Amino acid sequence: MRRTILFAVLLAPIVANAQSHPRQIQQFTTEWRFLQSDAPGAESPTFDDSSWKPVILPHDWSIAGPVEENAPSRAAGGFFPTGIGWYRHTLTLAKLDPAKRTFIAFDGIMANSDVYCNGELLGHRPYGYVSFNYDLTPHLHAGKNIIAVRVDNSQQPASRWYPGAGINRQIRLITTNAIRIVPWGTFVTTPDLHNSEATINVRSTILNNSDTTAEITLSIAIEGPGKILAASSHGRIGKLIAAHATADLEESLHVANPDLWDLDHPALYTAHVTVFRNDKPIDNEDVRFGIREFRFDPNQGFFLNGVHHKIYGVALHTDAGALGTAVPLAAWERRLNALRKLGVNAIRTAHNPPAPEFLDLADRMGFLVMEEMFDCWTVAKNPYDYHLYFKEWSVRDTADTVRRDRNHPSIILWSAGNEIHDTPKPDIAIPILKSLVDTFHANDPTRPVTQALFRPNVSHDYDNGLADLLDVVGQNYREQEILKAHADKPTRKIIGTENTHDRNQWVAMRDHAEYSGQFLWSGIDYLGEAGRWPSIGAGSGLLLTTSLPRARAYERQSWWADPKTQPMVRIARRVQAARRGPVDPGYTSPTSNNQAATTAPNAPLDPTTRFGQPLLLDWTPKDQSPHTENIEIYTNAEEVELILNDKSLGTEKLHPDATPISFQIPFEPGTLKAIARTNGKVVAQDELHTAGKPAHLLLTTGLTAAQLTAKPENSPVTALTPDWNDVAYVTATLVDANNTVIPDSETRIHFSATGPGQVIAVDNGNLLDHDPFQATDRKLYEGHALAILRATSPSGTITLTATAEGVQPATITLKTKPTVSSVPSHSF
């Protein structure tokens, strides 16, 4: 205890120096105005924007719709609108400090952005998924300054999925001195790790943007969990830096008994880095990192901190359903929590870099991340996609992204691309891949590089040397091919970069130690890549856009969840979907290798088919006359007994080949119950009940089945802050008198909020629903619809009311509270 107190005392003055704020960072997200069209001359300070719409950033204007069958974005973009938009902000400065530099930092703009300050073009960036910054200093003056941003995704189709539109990520203003750490200039690594000690290497690149040579020193304080001083350099590092030159200042520190970052214990440290000149702090940067060691073994797969793990991954796009691509962190946290319940431990950012705060969240929650850069190189997949910019921008975009993200302990792999169509021409593809791999390694020599190879046996990637440029060989689908590639060359480290939900692909990984892991396509339903109208999205997820699980999610949970710590059992009804009308994008035939079922091109929607879902989580078939039902049971226990209305229908052992436990049983209204046992002990149970007539609505803020069938007063209540990143999801569920969910997809729910909050979006997970997301009403889908709320004040109580025809209104209350901190978590 004495040592802990002493460390805390020692940390205080060092961190105080680091936090004396020579570098000022502020959010720059309010008081913007927006116009959803082109406006020639809008960059001019004299332009009149008084009629433009006030908006708070981040902002995705495309998600407001409407969706239209003839939209230029086509099925790839989910039929959402595209075009040109403008943003303007008036920045008023009382005076200018000639010794200071002011920068504007964007975490991403979708897409083809031009940024102006007082009419002067600061720069252009075509790729909507990368961060960048501009120096405003030469263009600022005392008084009013106009920041204007033009975004252009009018040339379509430009993506294979829904990318959103606008300034859809965070913005900051950063003020520094002339001598400063360059953007993303501090790199923290752990080159040596033992149980009793870790070596922490901290390197900062310093720019002397003054007119004289400067003697600079660097002070480093490593703060551990609990805000305890773990190590410090005490300002020993010094160097002379010539005017307008850069230099690296580097120091190795030692942390005793390090608290390791791990999947179930994501311990985080902070490097407080302070730049001094003449004993005065002139710049500072705080970098969070984790102490951990990982490796890919060609024969045994993936190890983290010396412990073997299979990588149970999913691929995620950047949209969050009703919220589009301007996604609050609370939405991502809800989604990642839902995936973790299924056994997911890794995320692939498909097919582009994510927002930096997503990686912060992965760090805090203990997820592994494969961060991907591109969906194409020089060969197009769409007429106006990134292939137009690849030769000019790819190396810079890659370097910027790696430097931005290389301190995140969650990242274990960089991916150079997804299903790249250049590879059939190795004379083109091999030099490109070598250049990208070199760029990754130059900016981060600590992590391996992979690529999601596309039909490598066709393009001979395993024979012509392309695959062996990769540190870890990745392949999409075709598990037997990548296993053979390893057998042909056992030194190859291999991973499945994209895989279907099918059992044979899971078994291929389960039964081969060398196969380090897989990333399912996909973890969550997403907008775009819709196939054909009227679908607006891809239903390949374990979860719906609402984060509620599909039935197939429980099959995956039965394979991935630890039976000792998370025993589970779940019942599903397998039905043969009628082939009239558009099939639900989530439909997967048991023999189709995850390809969506097809229908007649212009077949009318037949709501009686339940949109073609083959697996249902209810015991309420539309036809309740005598018939036979096909039941599938998913479990990780040793055996399951199925009981219908207190009568046992038999017990079956878990199948070694991972097929579900199946029963064919006569339908009988009542209760269908599965009891899972291990070593003769009941470890999990599941029940389905036949629903009666609609009785009332349940409003809940939770994700679990128990919460969705609980009494409203037992629903977890969320305390909301007015922070943009904080939102609450409230699910409305139609139930009978016994709180059994009624699988209704027709009843419309109307939401209204009173108090210091508002409904910002609604959703139901139905990718055939064309009603606007930015509304206050939504039809149920399989019994559920949800409202997304944001607080508008730091104190008070929000009351959300849901109404529907034929049932009494339901209400739920949510408290509001002040935002804990408004200090941005990132600088550049």
N, C-alpha and C positions, 0 to 999 in steps of 0.2 A: 504493500500500500504506500509506503514512504517513497519508493521509487516512482510510482505512478504520479504522486503529487509533485515530486521534484521535476519530472519530465514535463508536466503541465506548466509549471512555473517557467521552466527553460524555454518552452515553446512560445510563451506569450510575447516577449519582446521581438522575437524573430518574425513571428506572424504579423505582429503589429507593424513592423517595417514593411512586410510584404503587402499589408493591407492599408498602407498610408495612401494608396490610390494615386500614384503618379499617372497610372493609366486609368482613364475614366471610361466606363462602359454603360450605355443606357439603351433600353429598348426604344425602337423607333417605329412603332406599329399603330399609333393612333393619329387621328386628325388627317387622314388621307382622303382624297376624293378620287372617284373612279368613273370612267366612261367606257361603256361596252361598244366601242366603235373607233374607227380611226378619226383623228382630229389633227389635221395638218397645222403646224405651228404651236401645238400644245406644249412644246418644250420651252417656249418663250416666257420670260418672267411677266410679260404684260398680257398674256392670254387669260381670258375670263373663264374660270372653271366653277363659277358660283352655282351653276345648274347641275353640276355633277353630283353623283351619289356619295354621301359620306360612308366610308368603310373602315373597319379595323382589320389590320393584317395579322396573320396570314389570311389570304382570301383566294378562293377558287371560284371564279365567276361561272365556269362552265356547268358546275353541278346544279345550278338553279334551273337548267333546262331552258326550253322544253326539249324532250327527246322527239325526234322526227325521223321517219323511215328514210327520207331523202337527204338527211344531214350529210355534209361532206365528210365527216369523220367516219361514216359507215359503221359496219358492225364492229370493226376493230376498236373504234373509239366509243362504242356503246350508243351510237346515234345521238350523242350529246353535241351541243353547239360549239363551234369554233370561230375564230376570227381574230380581230385586233382589239386590244384594250389599252387604255391609258390610266396611269395613276399620277397624282400630283400632291405634293406636300409643301406647305409654307414653313420654312425653318427661320425663326426670328432670333437673331443674335444681337445682344446689347452692344457687345464689342468683340474684337478679335485679339487674341494673344499671339503676337508674332513668333513666340518661342514654341508654340504648340502646332501639332498636325491633327487634322480631323479626317477620319475615314468613315465611309459607309460600307457596311458588310451585309451581304445577302447570302442566306443559306440556300437559295435556289429561286429561280424565276422561270415559269413555264410559259412560253419558251421564246427563243430568238429575241432577247431583251436588248434594248438600248436605254442607257441611263444618262440623264442630263442634269447638270447643275447650272442654274441661271443661263440656260440656253446653250451651254457648251456640252458636247458629247463626251462623256467620260469613258465609254467603252461599250462593246457589244459581246454578248455571250450567247451562242446558239443552244447549248445543251441545258435543258431545264433542271437537271438533277445535280449540278455541281455548285459549290459555294465559291464566292469571289468577293472582292472588295475594291473600292476606288478611293483615291486620295481627293477629298473635296477641297483641301486647303487653298490651292491656287485660284479657286473659283468663288470663294466665299467673301462676303463683305458684311460690315455691320448693318443691321436692319433686316429686311425680309429677303430670304433666299428661296428660290424655287427648285425643288427636287422633282424631276419628272421622269417617268419610266414608261416606255412603250413596249408592249409584249405582242408577239405576232405568231399565232399558230393557224393562220388563215389558209396556208397551203396544206391540203389534206388529200389522202390520209398520210399521217406522219408518225403513227405509232401503231403497234399491234394490240394495245390495250388502252384503257382510259388514263390519260396523263394529267387531266385537269388543265386549268388555264389561269394565268395571272401570277401575282406575287404570292405564291402559296406556301412560302416558308418564312421563317423569322428574319427580321432586319435589326441591325444595331448601329448606333453611332459610337465610334471609339476615338478618344482623344489621347494623344501621346506627346512625348517630347521628341525632339529631332533625333536623339539617340534612343533606339528602341529595339525590342525583340521583333524580328520580322514576323509576318503572319504565319501561324502554325510553326513557329520557329523552335519550340522546345520539344525535345524528343526524349522520353524516359524509357529505358530498357532495364531488364534484369538479366544480365549476362551470366550470372552465377548464382545458383540457388541451392542451399542445403537446408536441412531441418533446423539448424541452429542459427543460420545467418543467410542473408541475401545481399548481393552486391547490386546497388542501384546506380545506373549510369544516367546522368542528366547532361544533355547537350543543348545549349541555346545558341541560336544564330543571331548576332547583334549587328544592326545597321547603324553606322555613324553618319547620319544625314546632315551633319553640321559642316561648317567650313574649316574646322581645325581638327588636328589629331587629338584624340581623347584617350585618357587612361581609364579603363573600365574594369570594375570588379563585379563578380557575380556571387550572390549569397543564395544558398539553397537550404530550405528547411523541409524535411519530409514529415508530414503529419499523418499519423496512423489512425485507424478506427478509434473512436472515442476522443478524437482531437488531442492525442498524445504525441509528443515529439518522438520521432523514431530515429532521426539522424539529421545532422546539419553540417554545412561546409564552413560556417563562420566567416564567409567572405574571403576565403583563401584564393579564389580563382581571379586572376587579373590579366589584362592584355592591353597593349596599345593598338588602337584602331585608327587607321588613316581616315582623313575626311572623305565622306561619300563612299566608304568601303564597308565590307562586312567581314565578320570574323566569328568563328565558333569558339565558345567558352564551354569547357567540359569538365566534369568532376565525377568521380566514383565515390559513393557513400555506402556505408554498411548498416544494415538493419538487423538487429539481433532478434531471434525467435519470430520471424515474420508471420503475419496472419495472412494465409494464402487465399487468393481469389479462387473460388471453386463453384461448381454448379449449385450446391446446396448451402454455400457459405460465401457469397460474393463480396468479400472484404475489399474495401477500397482505401487507397492512400491518396494524399494530395502533395504534390511538389510545389511549394511556394518559392518561386524564383524571382529574385529582385536584382535589378541592375543598379549599380552605384557609380557615381562619379563624384570625386572629392567628398566621399563619405555621405553623399546625399542620394537618396533613392530617386532614380529618374525614370524607371519603368518597372513593371512587374507583370507576372503571369502565373496563374494558378492552374496546374494540370493534374487532373485526376487519373490514377492508373491503378492497376492491380499487380500484385506479385504472384506470378504463377509460371509454371513450365509446362509446355505441351510438346508432343511430337507425334508424327505419323510413322508407324512402323510398317514396312512392306509385307510382313508376315502376320502381324498381330493387330494391325489397325491403329486406333487413336488412343493416346494416353494423355491424361491431364493430371499434373502433379504426381506422376508415377502410377496413377490408377487407370486401368483400362475402362473405356466407355465406348459403347456403340453410339454413333451420332444419329439421333432420332430427330430428323429435321423436316421442316416444311418451307416451301417457297411462299413469299408474300410480296404482293404488289403494294404500291404506296397509297392507294385510296382506302378509305374506311367507309365504303357504302354511302350512306346518306350525307356524310360530311365531305365527300370528294377527297381531294388530295391536300387540303388544308386541315391537318389532323391534330387535334389536341392530344397531349400526352395521356390524359385520362382514358381516351379511347384506345390508344395502344396498350395501356396497362390492362384494361379490361380484356382485350383480345389475347394478349400474351398469357394472362392468368387462365383464360379458358383453354388455350392450347396446352399449357402446363398440366392441367388436370388430365389430359389425354396421354401424357408421357412425353410430350415434345420437349427437347432440350436444345434445339438449334434452329436458327433462322437463316434462310438464304434471301438476300435482298434482290429480288428479281425485278427487272434485269438491269439494275442501276443503283447508284449510291442513294442511301436514305437520307432523311433529315438528321443532322447530328444529334439532336435530342433523343431520337429513337435509339441510337447507340448508347447514349447515357443510360437509358432505361434498361437496355439489355445488360449493361454493366451492373446496374443495381440489382437486377432480378436474377442474374446468373444464367443467361442464355449464351450459347455459342453462336457466332455469326460468320457466315461466308458473305463477304461484301463483293458484289458484282459491279462491273463497270459498264458493259455495253451489250446491246442486243444485236448489233451488226457492226461490221467494219466497212469495207469499201463496196461490198455487194448489197444492194438494197433488199429489204423485205417489204417496204412500202415506198411509194414514189418520193416522199419528202421526209424520210427518216434521217437518222444520224449519218448515214453513208455520205450525205452531201458535205459533211463537215469533218469527217474522220481524219483525212490526211492533214488538215490544218490544225485540228484541235485535240486529237486523241491523246497525244503524249502530255500536253499541258493539263488536260482534264484529269488524266490519270495521276500525274504528279501532285496536282493540287488536292485531289481527293485523298490520296495516301498520306500526305503530310497533315491534312486536316484530321484524319481518323486513326493514325498509327498508335496513339496512346491508349486506345480502348482495349481493355483486357478481354472483352468478349470476342473480338475478331481473331479468328484462327486461320482464315484463308482469304486471299484475294482471288477474284475470278476475272480473267481477262475478257470473257465474253460468253454469250449464250448461243448455241446452235449457229455458229458463224458460217455463212454461205461462201466465204472466200476459200475454205479449206480444200475444195476439189482442185484448186490451182495452187499447189504447194510453192511454186516459185513466187507467188504473191503472199500467201498466208504465212509461210515460215519466217520471212524477214519481219513481217508485221508482229507476229507473236514474240519473236526474239526481242524486238524493240520494246514491246509492252512489258515483258518479263524483266528486262533490264531496268525499265523505269520503276516498276514495283520494287525491285531489289535495291536500286540506288537510293530510294527514299525510305525504304523499310527493309533492311536485310534480315529482320527477325522472323518474318512470316513466309510461308510457302505460297506459291501461286498455282492456281488450277484454271481450268476452262471447262465449260459444259460442252464437250465434243458432240457433234451432230453426225450420226451415222459414220463413225470413223472407219468402219470396215469398207464402206463405199468409197470414201475419199482417201483411204490408205494411210490415215494418220498414225497408225501403229507401226507402219512399215517405212514411212518416208522421213521419220525423225521429228515430225511435228509434236506428237504426243510426248516425246521424251524431252522437249524443252520445258515441260511442266514439272514442278516439284511434286505435285500430287495430281495424278491423272483423273480427270472427271469425265463422266459420260452420262448423257441423258438416255434413260430407258435401256433396253437390250442388255439386261444384267449378265447373261451368259457370255456376251461379247467382251465385256470388261473383265470378267473373271478369266476368260481365255487369254486376254491381253496380259494379265498378271501371270498366268501359268506359262506363257511364252517367254516372259521376262520377269522373273520373280523379284527383281529389285524395284519394280514399279510399286509405288504407293497409290492406292485407288480409292475412289469415293463415287457414289451415285449422286450426281448433281441435280438430277430431276427424275422422279419415279412416279409411277401410278400407285393407286391404292390397292392394286391387285395382290392377292395372297402370294403368288409365285415370286413376286419381287421382294416381298418381306422375307420369305424363306431363303432366297438367295443370299441376302445379307445375314440373316440369323445363322446360317449353317456354314459361313465362310469367314474365318477370323480375319483374313486379309482385307475383307470388304469393310472399310472403316465406318461407313454410314450412308444414309440416303436423305434426300430432300424431296418430300412428297409434292407433287403438283395437284392441288395446292393446299395451303393450310386453311385459307379463308376464301370464300367466294369474292369475286372482284368485278368491277365494272369494265366493260369493253371485252374484246375478244369474244364477241357474243354469238358468233355463228351466223344467225340470220334473224331478222325481224320476226316476231316482236320481242325476242330476248334482248336485254341491254347489258348482259354480263355473262360471266363464265361461272357455272355452278360446280366447279371441280373441288371445292373446299371440304375440309372436315367440318368447318363451321359455316353457317350462313353469314351474310353481311351483318346481321344483328348480334353475332357471336354465339348464338344458340347452336348446339351441335346437330349435324345430320346424323342419321342412324349409323352410317358407316364409320362415324367418328368413334363409336364404342367398340367396333371391331378392332380398330387401330389401338385403342386404349387397352384392349385385352392382350395385345401383343407387346406393347411398349411400357405399360405401367408396371411398377414393381409389385409383385403379388404379396410381398411381405409388408410393405408400407401402404399400399393402395390396392387392396383386393377389390374386385369389382365383378358385377354381373349385370347384363342388360338384355332385355327382350326386344326383338323387332319382328314385325310382320312383313314377309316378302310377298308382294303382289305383282301380278302381271299387268303392266300399264297398258291401257288402250292406246292404239296408235293413231287416234284421231286428234288433230290439233297439235300445237307446238309442244314438244316434250320439254320438261323442265331441264335447264342446262345441267343440273346436277345428276341427271339420270346416268347410271352406269350399269350396263349389262354384265352379268357375271361372267360372260365369255367374250366381252368386246374389247378387252385391253384398254378400258376406260374411254372408249370413243363414244361420243354422245349418240343417242338413237336419232334416227331421221324420220321425218314425216313429209307428207306432200307439201310442196313449196308454199301453196297458198291455202292450206287447210285452216278452217276456222277454229278458234279457241274453243275447246270443249271443257268447261270447268268441272264436269263430272269425273274427269280422269285424274283429278288432283295433280294436274300438270306432270303426270308420268312418273312420279316417284315410285321406285320399286320397293323401297324399305320404309316402313312407317312405324312410329313409336306409339301406337295406340291399339286398343282393343275395341275400336268402334268402327267396323267396316260399314260402308254405305249400305251394302246388302246384308241384312241381319236374318235372312232366311237360312235354313239349314244348308251348310256348305263346309268345305274343308279349307283350313287356313294353314299356310306354310310358315312355321315359326323358326327363327334363328336366334340362338342365344350366344352372347359373347361374354367370355369370362377368362380370368387368369387363375381361377381356383382349380382344384383337382377334379371336381365333379359338380354337376348341376342336377337338381330335381325340379321338374316342372309340375305345377299343381294348378288345376282348373276347378274353381269353386270347391275347394277343400278336397278334391280327388286327385291323387297322385297319378300322373301320366308316365312316370318312369324317371330313372336316373341314368345319366350318361357321363362317362369320363371325358376329360379334356382330350381333344384330338391331337396327337403328335404332329400331324401335318398342318396344323393351324386352321383347318376348316372349322366353320362354326358348328356348334351342336344344334342339330335340326330335328324338328318334330313336325309331323303332319297331323293336325288335330281337328275334330269337328268344332265349328264355331258354336259357342254357347255364351249368352250374355252373362256378365258377372265379373269375376276377378281371375286373372291369369298371373300366377306367381312363380318366380324362379328363385330357388334357394341354392346358393353356392357354398360348397364345403371343401375344406382342406384338412387332412388328417382327422376327418370325421367331425370337425368343428365348423359351425356356420360362420362364414367370414363376410358374406354380402348377400343382399336380397334385392329383388326388383319386382314391382307389381304394375300391371296394367289393368285398368277398369273400364268397363263399358260406360260411356258417357250418357247421361240422361238429357233432359231439356235444359237449355240455358237458364241459369239462375242469377248469376252476378259476374262482375269483373273483379279480378285480382290485380292489384298494382304492386309491383315489387321492383327493387333495385338490384336484385341478385342475379346470379347466373345458373345456380344449381337447380336440379329438378325439385329438390326439397323446398327451396325458396319459392319456386314457381307454383307450388301447390300448398304453400303455407297460408295462414291467415294474414290479412294485410297488416295487422298490428305487429306481427312478428317479422315483417320485412326489414332488412337492414336499412337504416336511414343514413344517407350520406350528408355530411356537412360540406357545403359547396363554398368555394371562394370565388370572387369575381375575376380571378386570373383567367386569361384566355385558354390556358391549357387544362382548366378544370371544368369538366362537364359530368352530368349524371345521366345514366340511361334508366328510364323507367319503363318496365314491360307491362303492358295490359294483356291479361289472359282471360279468355271467356271460359267459364267453368259451370258445372252443374251444381246441385245442392250439396254434393259431397266433395266439392273442389276438384273434380276430375276435369281435365282439359278437354274441351270440345274441339275436334279438328275442323274448325270452321275457317273458310277462306273467302267469305262473302260479306260478313258483317263489318260495317265501317265504324271505327272508333274515332271519336272527336275528343281532342285534348285541349284544355285551357289552363293557364297558369295565372295565379294571383300572387301578389307579394313581390319581393325583389328578385325576380327571375323570369325567364322567357323560354319558350319552346323554340329551339333553333333548327330542328329537323325532326322528321319522322321516318320510320322504316319498318319493314316487316320481313325482309329477307327474300321476297318474291321477285325474281329477276324478270318476270313478265309484267310487272306492275309499272305503268307509265305515269302514275300520279306523281306530282312534284314532291321532292324530298323536303323542300323548304315550305312546309305547310303545317297545319295543326290537326289534320285528320288523315287516317290511313286504314285501308282494309286489313282485316286479320289475315294471317297466312298460317295455316295449320294451328289456328287458335291464338296466335300471338301478334301483337303490334307494339311498337315502342316509340316513346318520345325522348328526345335528347334535350336536356335543359342546361342552361347556363345562368349563373347568378349575376345580378346587376348591381348588387350592393353588398358590403361586407357584414351587414347585420340584418336580422329579420328571419322570417319564415316563409318559404315558398309553399304554396298549396297547389298541387296538380290534380285536376279533375278529369276523369275519363267518362264519357257517356256513349251509349249505344242503344239502338232501338230495341225495346222489349225487356231491358234490364235496368236496375237501379244504377245511378251514377256511383262511381267509386272515387275516393280521394286518397292522397298520400301527401305527407308534409316532409319537407327537407329544410334543415337549418342552414343558414349561411354564416360565414365567419371571415375574418380578414385574411388577405393573402399573407403567407408566412414571410416571403421575401420576393422583392421585385428585381433583384440583381440578376442579370443574365448569367446563365451557366457557361456561356462561351464568349470569347473575344472575337477574333477574326473568324 
